[in-house]
Amino acid sequence: LDLENANYGYTLTDINAFTLETHYAGGPFNARPMWVACRKSPLFRQQFTLSFMDIINTDFTPERAAQAMEDWNVTPQLWGMSPDWTESFFPARTEAVTKQLAEELELTGTLETLSLSVNDPDAGYLILNTITPDLSAGSWSGIYFTDYPVTLTAVAREGYVFSGWQGDGITDSLSETITSAIPPGGLSLQAQFRKKESSASF
């Protein structure tokens, strides 16, 4: 919806897809009956917010955008953008759209950093809400509202087992799936994996 509204007098980073009438999708998103009905549900607002931020933290990062353009064999200049468009647009758009989301869904918390890591990327990986963060380098970080807790599942690869979580505020460090609030100041968690002990046969 961002690019199709380029002529409405808004800068691209400031377009509010919730309130602005669009060329192709019709009236404002927040005036559509389905959305109006769904947003009355607290569970829907929670799931929508978490999924929205999952997408912000993966598909709409500058790195992902640059890789997509490389895959498409295009450059920002080809689309009339500045050479540093992916590095400048996406952080600015994230700042704008997260504020619009908070206003639309009446979120009262703050945006904080969630930092995730594993002790060995070859031993296991994590599932965060609806995404699988890229932990190939050992760590990953994203931003989430403190209004809702995040859900994490540690998955051991073949030959390994999950051995526990490390981080502040963990009440069940040995559970593979945990739900954790994100406090002011952010949250840092690490999943620990170890090699599976071989059982001797006699």
N, C-alpha and C positions, 0 to 999 in steps of 0.2 A: 504494500500500500504506500510505501514511502515515495518511490519514484513516480508513481502515477499522479501524485498530488504536488508535483514540483511547481506547478503554476498557480497555486492557491495563495501565494504571498507568504508562505512559511519557508524557512530554511529547511533543508532536508533533515537535519538532525532534530528539529523541533516539531515535526509533524506529529499530531496526536491522532493515531488511527482509531482511538476509542470515540472521539468526538467529531471528527472531520468527515464531511460527506466526500465520497470518492467517485471517480469517474466510472469505474467498472463494477464496484461492489455495492453501489447504492447508498442509502442513508448512513448516518453515523452508526458505528458498531454498537455503541451503548444504548441505541434506541431500538434495536432489533428484539422482537418478542422472545426469541429463544435465549439470547444473552440476558435479557432482563429477568427472565424466569430462573435461569441457572445461577446467576450471581446472588440470588437470595439464599442459596444453600451455603452454610459455612464450610461444609466438606468440599464443595465445588471450588469455592474461593481459595481454600488451602491447596487443593490439587492443581488448580490453574496457576497459582503463584509459583509453586515449586517447579512445575513443568516449564513455565515461562522462563524462570531463572536458569533451569537446566540448559535450555536452548541458548540463552544469552551467554552462558559460560562455555559453550562448545561451538555450535554452528556459527555464531556471530562474533567470534574473536577475530582480531586482525590477522592472526596466523592462519586461521581457517579460511578467511576471505582471500588472502593472498594465494593460498594453495588452490582454491577453487578457480581463481582467475588463471593461474598457471595451467591447471588442468584443461580449462576452456581455451587456452592459447590466446588470451586477450590481455590488454593492458588498461589501466585506468584512463590513459590518454585517449584510447579508442572510444571510450564512453564519454569523453569530454571532461574527465576529471583530472585533478592534479596528480603528478606521479606518486605522491605520498598519500593518496586517497585512502587506502586500506588502513594505514597507520593512524590517520587523523579522524576519519569519519566514524569508525566503529566505536572507539571509546566515547566520543561525543554523543553518538546516538544511544549508546548504552546508558549514559548518564541521564539523557532526556527521557527515554522510554521507561526506565525504572521509576522515575518520578511520576510519570503518567499512570503507570500501573498502580503505584501506591495511592494515588488520588482516586482512581477508578474503583479500587477495591477497599478503600478506606483503611489501608495499612497504617499502623501507628509505630511500628518498630523501625530499626535502623538497618542499613546495609552493612554487613560485616563480612570479613574474609574467612572462608572455610579452607583450611589447608589439609590435604590428605597425602599420606605416603605409605609405602610398604617397605619392609626391611630388605626384601629381595623381589624385584619385578619378575624374575623368572619363576618365583615360587607361588605367586597368586596375584589376584586383581580385586578391584572393588566395584560394586554397583552402588551408585548414588541416586536415589529416587528413580528417575527414568533413564539415566545415562550410565555409561561405563567410562569414567575418566581415564585419560591417557597417562598411565604411570610408568611408561617405558623408561623415563629418566629417573624414576624413583619417587617423584612427588608431583602434585597438581594443586592448583588453588582456583577458587571461584568466589563469587559474592552471592550472599543470600540474605533475605530479610529475617530479622530476629522474631518476627511474628509467628513463624511456624518451624517446628523441628524438622530436621532432615533424617532420612532413613538410609542406613548403610548396611551393605552385606559384603562380607569378606568371602572370597571364593578361592579355594586352594587349587592349584594345578596338580596334574597327575604326579604322584610321588611325594606330595607335600601335604601337610595338614595345617589348619589355622590354629595358632597357639595363644591368641589374645590381642586386645587393643591396648594401646598406650595413649594417654592424653588426659586432660583435666575433665572432671565431671562425668567420667564413665562409671556407671553403677554396676554394669554386668560386663566385665571385660572379657569374659570367655564365650559370650554369645556371638555367633557368627553374624547375626542381624541385630542391629541396635538402632534406636531412635533417639536422637540427641538434639537438644535445644542449642541454638547458637547464641552465646552471650554477647553483651557489648564488649568490644575488643577482639571478637573473633574466636575461632576454635581451630585447634590443631590436633589431628588424630593420626596415629600410625597403626596399621595392621601388621601383626607379626605372624610369620609362617616358619615352619621348620620341616625338615625332611621326615618323611614317614618312616617309622622304625619297622624294619623288616622282621617278620615273625619266622622263627626257625621251625622247621618241620622235622619230625622224628619218625 
